[in-house]
């Protein structure tokens, strides 16, 4: 069964600059987190960076969800 919110997210990536910027930053955070996880030895700074990246990634996800909700409810223009 198709996921309508997935279709909306893809449309927003293609058409909404704000959403696309948030999405790209979210991908960068995800990549950086994956690089941290692959380290065999962590310094205290790595742990602090992990927490900061996870918080920022969550913030970005929340902001993207707000844009999706706004789009779903017909408030596509800011």
C-alpha positions in Angstrom: 0.0 0.0 0.0 1.5 3.4 -1.0 2.4 5.8 1.8 0.9 9.2 0.9 3.2 11.1 3.3 6.2 9.6 1.4 4.8 10.9 -1.9 4.4 14.4 -0.3 7.9 14.3 1.1 9.4 13.4 -2.3 7.3 16.2 -3.9 8.6 18.6 -1.3 12.2 17.6 -1.8 11.8 18.4 -5.5 9.7 21.6 -5.1 10.3 23.3 -1.7 13.7 24.8 -1.1 13.3 25.0 2.7 12.3 21.4 2.9 15.1 20.3 0.6 17.7 22.2 2.7 16.4 20.5 5.9 16.4 17.1 4.2 20.0 17.6 3.0 21.1 18.7 6.4 19.4 15.7 8.0 21.3 13.4 5.5 24.6 15.1 6.5 23.8 14.4 10.2 22.9 10.8 9.5 26.2 10.4 7.5 28.3 11.9 10.3 26.6 9.7 12.9 27.3 6.6 10.8 31.0 7.7 10.7 31.0 8.0 14.5 29.5 4.6 15.0 32.1 3.0 12.9 35.0 4.3 15.0 36.6 1.7 17.1 37.6 4.1 19.9 35.6 7.1 21.0 36.9 10.2 22.8 34.7 12.2 25.1 34.3 14.8 22.3 32.9 12.0 20.0 30.2 11.3 22.6 29.3 15.0 22.9 29.2 15.2 19.1 26.9 12.2 18.9 24.4 13.7 21.3 24.5 17.1 19.5 24.0 15.4 16.1 21.1 13.3 17.4 19.4 16.4 18.9 19.9 18.4 15.7 18.7 15.6 13.5 15.6 15.3 15.6 15.0 19.1 15.3 15.4 18.8 11.5 13.0 15.9 11.4 10.4 17.9 13.4 10.8 20.9 11.1 10.3 18.7 8.1 7.2 17.1 9.7 5.8 20.6 10.2 6.2 21.4 6.5 4.6 18.1 5.5 1.7 18.7 7.8 1.3 22.3 6.5 1.3 20.9 3.0 -1.2 18.2 3.8 -3.6 20.7 5.3 -3.4 23.0 2.4 -1.1 25.6 3.8 1.7 24.9 1.3 2.6 28.6 1.0 4.2 30.0 4.2 
